[in-house]
């Protein structure tokens, strides 16, 4: 074996990567929501179309 395994370090690295991925995903969702709000597209128009019929 080349080196003694450090399980705590490996676990911490996995948790860091997991947190970074979750943060990136959340940021992308927030940006997408902000973009929808800015353009005015959303579910607001859908109920109005349905009630007109």
PyMOL Python script that loads the backbone (N, CA, C, O; Angstrom):
from pymol import cmd

cmd.read_pdbstr("""\
ATOM      1  N   UNK A   1       0.855  -1.173   0.000  1.00  0.00           N
ATOM      2  CA  UNK A   1       0.000   0.000   0.000  1.00  0.00           C
ATOM      3  C   UNK A   1       0.902   1.237   0.000  1.00  0.00           C
ATOM      4  O   UNK A   1       1.891   1.280   0.732  1.00  0.00           O
ATOM      5  N   UNK A   2       0.577   2.220  -0.797  1.00  0.00           N
ATOM      6  CA  UNK A   2       1.410   3.407  -0.955  1.00  0.00           C
ATOM      7  C   UNK A   2       1.333   4.327   0.253  1.00  0.00           C
ATOM      8  O   UNK A   2       2.339   4.922   0.640  1.00  0.00           O
ATOM      9  N   UNK A   3       0.178   4.450   0.840  1.00  0.00           N
ATOM     10  CA  UNK A   3       0.011   5.338   1.995  1.00  0.00           C
ATOM     11  C   UNK A   3      -1.095   4.814   2.890  1.00  0.00           C
ATOM     12  O   UNK A   3      -1.943   4.026   2.471  1.00  0.00           O
ATOM     13  N   UNK A   4      -1.065   5.262   4.112  1.00  0.00           N
ATOM     14  CA  UNK A   4      -2.095   4.873   5.068  1.00  0.00           C
ATOM     15  C   UNK A   4      -3.371   5.660   4.758  1.00  0.00           C
ATOM     16  O   UNK A   4      -3.315   6.887   4.669  1.00  0.00           O
ATOM     17  N   UNK A   5      -4.492   5.008   4.593  1.00  0.00           N
ATOM     18  CA  UNK A   5      -5.723   5.736   4.269  1.00  0.00           C
ATOM     19  C   UNK A   5      -6.182   6.627   5.421  1.00  0.00           C
ATOM     20  O   UNK A   5      -6.123   6.243   6.589  1.00  0.00           O
ATOM     21  N   UNK A   6      -6.633   7.806   5.066  1.00  0.00           N
ATOM     22  CA  UNK A   6      -7.138   8.756   6.048  1.00  0.00           C
ATOM     23  C   UNK A   6      -8.630   8.940   5.756  1.00  0.00           C
ATOM     24  O   UNK A   6      -9.024   9.811   4.981  1.00  0.00           O
ATOM     25  N   UNK A   7      -9.433   8.117   6.384  1.00  0.00           N
ATOM     26  CA  UNK A   7     -10.856   8.092   6.083  1.00  0.00           C
ATOM     27  C   UNK A   7     -11.554   9.395   6.449  1.00  0.00           C
ATOM     28  O   UNK A   7     -12.456   9.837   5.738  1.00  0.00           O
ATOM     29  N   UNK A   8     -11.145  10.009   7.550  1.00  0.00           N
ATOM     30  CA  UNK A   8     -11.773  11.273   7.945  1.00  0.00           C
ATOM     31  C   UNK A   8     -11.528  12.357   6.909  1.00  0.00           C
ATOM     32  O   UNK A   8     -12.427  13.140   6.601  1.00  0.00           O
ATOM     33  N   UNK A   9     -10.317  12.406   6.373  1.00  0.00           N
ATOM     34  CA  UNK A   9      -9.993  13.399   5.348  1.00  0.00           C
ATOM     35  C   UNK A   9     -10.808  13.140   4.080  1.00  0.00           C
ATOM     36  O   UNK A   9     -11.357  14.070   3.489  1.00  0.00           O
ATOM     37  N   UNK A  10     -10.882  11.887   3.670  1.00  0.00           N
ATOM     38  CA  UNK A  10     -11.642  11.542   2.470  1.00  0.00           C
ATOM     39  C   UNK A  10     -13.115  11.889   2.639  1.00  0.00           C
ATOM     40  O   UNK A  10     -13.755  12.392   1.716  1.00  0.00           O
ATOM     41  N   UNK A  11     -13.637  11.620   3.809  1.00  0.00           N
ATOM     42  CA  UNK A  11     -15.037  11.930   4.091  1.00  0.00           C
ATOM     43  C   UNK A  11     -15.272  13.437   4.061  1.00  0.00           C
ATOM     44  O   UNK A  11     -16.274  13.900   3.517  1.00  0.00           O
ATOM     45  N   UNK A  12     -14.352  14.200   4.643  1.00  0.00           N
ATOM     46  CA  UNK A  12     -14.461  15.660   4.631  1.00  0.00           C
ATOM     47  C   UNK A  12     -14.417  16.196   3.205  1.00  0.00           C
ATOM     48  O   UNK A  12     -15.153  17.121   2.862  1.00  0.00           O
ATOM     49  N   UNK A  13     -13.557  15.617   2.377  1.00  0.00           N
ATOM     50  CA  UNK A  13     -13.469  16.039   0.976  1.00  0.00           C
ATOM     51  C   UNK A  13     -14.776  15.749   0.235  1.00  0.00           C
ATOM     52  O   UNK A  13     -15.244  16.575  -0.549  1.00  0.00           O
ATOM     53  N   UNK A  14     -15.360  14.578   0.482  1.00  0.00           N
ATOM     54  CA  UNK A  14     -16.640  14.248  -0.159  1.00  0.00           C
ATOM     55  C   UNK A  14     -17.723  15.220   0.281  1.00  0.00           C
ATOM     56  O   UNK A  14     -18.519  15.683  -0.537  1.00  0.00           O
ATOM     57  N   UNK A  15     -17.755  15.533   1.587  1.00  0.00           N
ATOM     58  CA  UNK A  15     -18.761  16.461   2.093  1.00  0.00           C
ATOM     59  C   UNK A  15     -18.573  17.855   1.517  1.00  0.00           C
ATOM     60  O   UNK A  15     -19.549  18.538   1.206  1.00  0.00           O
ATOM     61  N   UNK A  16     -17.303  18.287   1.373  1.00  0.00           N
ATOM     62  CA  UNK A  16     -17.028  19.593   0.771  1.00  0.00           C
ATOM     63  C   UNK A  16     -17.508  19.635  -0.668  1.00  0.00           C
ATOM     64  O   UNK A  16     -18.126  20.613  -1.089  1.00  0.00           O
ATOM     65  N   UNK A  17     -17.230  18.589  -1.422  1.00  0.00           N
ATOM     66  CA  UNK A  17     -17.648  18.524  -2.819  1.00  0.00           C
ATOM     67  C   UNK A  17     -19.170  18.517  -2.923  1.00  0.00           C
ATOM     68  O   UNK A  17     -19.745  19.162  -3.800  1.00  0.00           O
ATOM     69  N   UNK A  18     -19.810  17.790  -2.028  1.00  0.00           N
ATOM     70  CA  UNK A  18     -21.270  17.713  -2.004  1.00  0.00           C
ATOM     71  C   UNK A  18     -21.879  19.086  -1.716  1.00  0.00           C
ATOM     72  O   UNK A  18     -22.845  19.490  -2.363  1.00  0.00           O
ATOM     73  N   UNK A  19     -21.310  19.798  -0.745  1.00  0.00           N
ATOM     74  CA  UNK A  19     -21.803  21.130  -0.386  1.00  0.00           C
ATOM     75  C   UNK A  19     -21.582  22.115  -1.526  1.00  0.00           C
ATOM     76  O   UNK A  19     -22.445  22.950  -1.797  1.00  0.00           O
ATOM     77  N   UNK A  20     -20.442  22.029  -2.193  1.00  0.00           N
ATOM     78  CA  UNK A  20     -20.153  22.926  -3.312  1.00  0.00           C
ATOM     79  C   UNK A  20     -21.133  22.683  -4.455  1.00  0.00           C
ATOM     80  O   UNK A  20     -21.604  23.629  -5.087  1.00  0.00           O
ATOM     81  N   UNK A  21     -21.435  21.431  -4.716  1.00  0.00           N
ATOM     82  CA  UNK A  21     -22.376  21.090  -5.783  1.00  0.00           C
ATOM     83  C   UNK A  21     -23.776  21.608  -5.449  1.00  0.00           C
ATOM     84  O   UNK A  21     -24.467  22.144  -6.315  1.00  0.00           O
ATOM     85  N   UNK A  22     -24.187  21.445  -4.198  1.00  0.00           N
ATOM     86  CA  UNK A  22     -25.503  21.925  -3.771  1.00  0.00           C
ATOM     87  C   UNK A  22     -25.573  23.445  -3.861  1.00  0.00           C
ATOM     88  O   UNK A  22     -26.593  23.995  -4.276  1.00  0.00           O
ATOM     89  N   UNK A  23     -24.499  24.125  -3.475  1.00  0.00           N
ATOM     90  CA  UNK A  23     -24.453  25.589  -3.547  1.00  0.00           C
ATOM     91  C   UNK A  23     -24.542  26.063  -4.994  1.00  0.00           C
ATOM     92  O   UNK A  23     -25.245  27.028  -5.293  1.00  0.00           O
ATOM     93  N   UNK A  24     -23.835  25.389  -5.881  1.00  0.00           N
ATOM     94  CA  UNK A  24     -23.861  25.739  -7.295  1.00  0.00           C
ATOM     95  C   UNK A  24     -25.262  25.528  -7.875  1.00  0.00           C
ATOM     96  O   UNK A  24     -25.745  26.348  -8.656  1.00  0.00           O
ATOM     97  N   UNK A  25     -25.897  24.447  -7.495  1.00  0.00           N
ATOM     98  CA  UNK A  25     -27.243  24.137  -7.975  1.00  0.00           C
ATOM     99  C   UNK A  25     -28.244  25.185  -7.481  1.00  0.00           C
ATOM    100  O   UNK A  25     -29.101  25.637  -8.239  1.00  0.00           O
ATOM    101  N   UNK A  26     -28.127  25.567  -6.200  1.00  0.00           N
ATOM    102  CA  UNK A  26     -29.010  26.572  -5.630  1.00  0.00           C
ATOM    103  C   UNK A  26     -28.823  27.914  -6.321  1.00  0.00           C
ATOM    104  O   UNK A  26     -29.798  28.604  -6.619  1.00  0.00           O
ATOM    105  N   UNK A  27     -27.577  28.281  -6.576  1.00  0.00           N
ATOM    106  CA  UNK A  27     -27.283  29.547  -7.247  1.00  0.00           C
ATOM    107  C   UNK A  27     -27.894  29.564  -8.646  1.00  0.00           C
ATOM    108  O   UNK A  27     -28.466  30.572  -9.062  1.00  0.00           O
ATOM    109  N   UNK A  28     -27.778  28.459  -9.370  1.00  0.00           N
ATOM    110  CA  UNK A  28     -28.343  28.369 -10.714  1.00  0.00           C
ATOM    111  C   UNK A  28     -29.862  28.497 -10.665  1.00  0.00           C
ATOM    112  O   UNK A  28     -30.455  29.164 -11.513  1.00  0.00           O
ATOM    113  N   UNK A  29     -30.496  27.861  -9.677  1.00  0.00           N
ATOM    114  CA  UNK A  29     -31.954  27.957  -9.543  1.00  0.00           C
ATOM    115  C   UNK A  29     -32.382  29.382  -9.237  1.00  0.00           C
ATOM    116  O   UNK A  29     -33.369  29.869  -9.787  1.00  0.00           O
ATOM    117  N   UNK A  30     -31.633  30.061  -8.348  1.00  0.00           N
ATOM    118  CA  UNK A  30     -31.968  31.438  -7.995  1.00  0.00           C
ATOM    119  C   UNK A  30     -31.804  32.370  -9.191  1.00  0.00           C
ATOM    120  O   UNK A  30     -32.626  33.263  -9.399  1.00  0.00           O
ATOM    121  N   UNK A  31     -30.747  32.169  -9.980  1.00  0.00           N
ATOM    122  CA  UNK A  31     -30.537  32.990 -11.169  1.00  0.00           C
ATOM    123  C   UNK A  31     -31.652  32.767 -12.184  1.00  0.00           C
ATOM    124  O   UNK A  31     -32.129  33.714 -12.809  1.00  0.00           O
ATOM    125  N   UNK A  32     -32.059  31.525 -12.342  1.00  0.00           N
ATOM    126  CA  UNK A  32     -33.127  31.201 -13.281  1.00  0.00           C
ATOM    127  C   UNK A  32     -34.445  31.842 -12.835  1.00  0.00           C
ATOM    128  O   UNK A  32     -35.205  32.350 -13.659  1.00  0.00           O
ATOM    129  N   UNK A  33     -34.709  31.811 -11.522  1.00  0.00           N
ATOM    130  CA  UNK A  33     -35.924  32.421 -10.987  1.00  0.00           C
ATOM    131  C   UNK A  33     -35.886  33.933 -11.166  1.00  0.00           C
ATOM    132  O   UNK A  33     -36.901  34.541 -11.508  1.00  0.00           O
ATOM    133  N   UNK A  34     -34.734  34.542 -10.940  1.00  0.00           N
ATOM    134  CA  UNK A  34     -34.599  35.985 -11.112  1.00  0.00           C
ATOM    135  C   UNK A  34     -34.802  36.366 -12.576  1.00  0.00           C
ATOM    136  O   UNK A  34     -35.396  37.401 -12.878  1.00  0.00           O
ATOM    137  N   UNK A  35     -34.311  35.534 -13.471  1.00  0.00           N
ATOM    138  CA  UNK A  35     -34.473  35.800 -14.895  1.00  0.00           C
ATOM    139  C   UNK A  35     -35.951  35.708 -15.286  1.00  0.00           C
ATOM    140  O   UNK A  35     -36.437  36.522 -16.071  1.00  0.00           O
ATOM    141  N   UNK A  36     -36.667  34.715 -14.739  1.00  0.00           N
ATOM    142  CA  UNK A  36     -38.097  34.590 -15.027  1.00  0.00           C
ATOM    143  C   UNK A  36     -38.853  35.806 -14.521  1.00  0.00           C
ATOM    144  O   UNK A  36     -39.736  36.322 -15.206  1.00  0.00           O
ATOM    145  N   UNK A  37     -38.507  36.269 -13.313  1.00  0.00           N
ATOM    146  CA  UNK A  37     -39.172  37.440 -12.752  1.00  0.00           C
ATOM    147  C   UNK A  37     -38.901  38.677 -13.596  1.00  0.00           C
ATOM    148  O   UNK A  37     -39.804  39.482 -13.823  1.00  0.00           O
ATOM    149  N   UNK A  38     -37.666  38.836 -14.062  1.00  0.00           N
ATOM    150  CA  UNK A  38     -37.274  40.009 -14.837  1.00  0.00           C
ATOM    151  C   UNK A  38     -37.993  40.056 -16.179  1.00  0.00           C
ATOM    152  O   UNK A  38     -38.368  41.135 -16.639  1.00  0.00           O
ATOM    153  N   UNK A  39     -38.190  38.902 -16.817  1.00  0.00           N
ATOM    154  CA  UNK A  39     -38.832  38.882 -18.124  1.00  0.00           C
ATOM    155  C   UNK A  39     -40.354  38.908 -18.001  1.00  0.00           C
ATOM    156  O   UNK A  39     -41.053  39.194 -18.973  1.00  0.00           O
ATOM    157  N   UNK A  40     -40.855  38.616 -16.834  1.00  0.00           N
ATOM    158  CA  UNK A  40     -42.297  38.626 -16.637  1.00  0.00           C
ATOM    159  C   UNK A  40     -42.957  37.316 -17.024  1.00  0.00           C
ATOM    160  O   UNK A  40     -44.172  37.171 -16.884  1.00  0.00           O
ATOM    161  N   UNK A  41     -42.184  36.367 -17.505  1.00  0.00           N
ATOM    162  CA  UNK A  41     -42.733  35.055 -17.838  1.00  0.00           C
ATOM    163  C   UNK A  41     -42.911  34.263 -16.560  1.00  0.00           C
ATOM    164  O   UNK A  41     -42.093  34.337 -15.643  1.00  0.00           O
ATOM    165  N   UNK A  42     -43.971  33.520 -16.517  1.00  0.00           N
ATOM    166  CA  UNK A  42     -44.193  32.717 -15.320  1.00  0.00           C
ATOM    167  C   UNK A  42     -45.573  32.121 -15.353  1.00  0.00           C
ATOM    168  O   UNK A  42     -46.202  32.053 -16.409  1.00  0.00           O
ATOM    169  N   UNK A  43     -46.046  31.693 -14.222  1.00  0.00           N
ATOM    170  CA  UNK A  43     -47.355  31.068 -14.131  1.00  0.00           C
ATOM    171  C   UNK A  43     -48.470  32.089 -13.982  1.00  0.00           C
ATOM    172  O   UNK A  43     -49.641  31.710 -13.945  1.00  0.00           O
ATOM    173  N   UNK A  44     -48.144  33.362 -13.897  1.00  0.00           N
ATOM    174  CA  UNK A  44     -49.170  34.389 -13.736  1.00  0.00           C
ATOM    175  C   UNK A  44     -50.098  34.439 -14.952  1.00  0.00           C
ATOM    176  O   UNK A  44     -51.293  34.687 -14.796  1.00  0.00           O
ATOM    177  N   UNK A  45     -49.581  34.212 -16.137  1.00  0.00           N
ATOM    178  CA  UNK A  45     -50.383  34.292 -17.350  1.00  0.00           C
ATOM    179  C   UNK A  45     -51.266  33.046 -17.527  1.00  0.00           C
ATOM    180  O   UNK A  45     -52.332  33.142 -18.134  1.00  0.00           O
ATOM    181  N   UNK A  46     -50.861  31.920 -17.028  1.00  0.00           N
ATOM    182  CA  UNK A  46     -51.585  30.670 -17.236  1.00  0.00           C
ATOM    183  C   UNK A  46     -52.999  30.690 -16.645  1.00  0.00           C
ATOM    184  O   UNK A  46     -53.925  30.298 -17.355  1.00  0.00           O
ATOM    185  N   UNK A  47     -53.232  31.115 -15.407  1.00  0.00           N
ATOM    186  CA  UNK A  47     -54.599  31.121 -14.882  1.00  0.00           C
ATOM    187  C   UNK A  47     -55.527  32.087 -15.627  1.00  0.00           C
ATOM    188  O   UNK A  47     -56.721  31.818 -15.759  1.00  0.00           O
ATOM    189  N   UNK A  48     -54.992  33.198 -16.110  1.00  0.00           N
ATOM    190  CA  UNK A  48     -55.824  34.159 -16.834  1.00  0.00           C
ATOM    191  C   UNK A  48     -56.330  33.560 -18.141  1.00  0.00           C
ATOM    192  O   UNK A  48     -57.484  33.768 -18.516  1.00  0.00           O
ATOM    193  N   UNK A  49     -55.473  32.819 -18.831  1.00  0.00           N
ATOM    194  CA  UNK A  49     -55.883  32.183 -20.074  1.00  0.00           C
ATOM    195  C   UNK A  49     -56.951  31.129 -19.814  1.00  0.00           C
ATOM    196  O   UNK A  49     -57.900  31.013 -20.589  1.00  0.00           O
ATOM    197  N   UNK A  50     -56.814  30.369 -18.753  1.00  0.00           N
ATOM    198  CA  UNK A  50     -57.766  29.320 -18.420  1.00  0.00           C
ATOM    199  C   UNK A  50     -59.109  29.890 -18.011  1.00  0.00           C
ATOM    200  O   UNK A  50     -60.141  29.298 -18.327  1.00  0.00           O
ATOM    201  N   UNK A  51     -59.131  31.030 -17.311  1.00  0.00           N
ATOM    202  CA  UNK A  51     -60.384  31.616 -16.859  1.00  0.00           C
ATOM    203  C   UNK A  51     -61.123  32.317 -17.997  1.00  0.00           C
ATOM    204  O   UNK A  51     -62.329  32.540 -17.889  1.00  0.00           O
ATOM    205  N   UNK A  52     -60.437  32.668 -19.082  1.00  0.00           N
ATOM    206  CA  UNK A  52     -61.065  33.347 -20.208  1.00  0.00           C
ATOM    207  C   UNK A  52     -61.912  32.378 -21.028  1.00  0.00           C
ATOM    208  O   UNK A  52     -62.824  32.803 -21.737  1.00  0.00           O
ATOM    209  N   UNK A  53     -61.622  31.100 -20.939  1.00  0.00           N
ATOM    210  CA  UNK A  53     -62.373  30.130 -21.745  1.00  0.00           C
ATOM    211  C   UNK A  53     -63.707  29.825 -21.167  1.00  0.00           C
ATOM    212  O   UNK A  53     -64.456  29.027 -21.731  1.00  0.00           O
TER     213      UNK A  53
END
""", "prot")
cmd.dss("prot")
cmd.show_as("cartoon", "prot")
cmd.util.cbc("prot")
cmd.orient("prot")
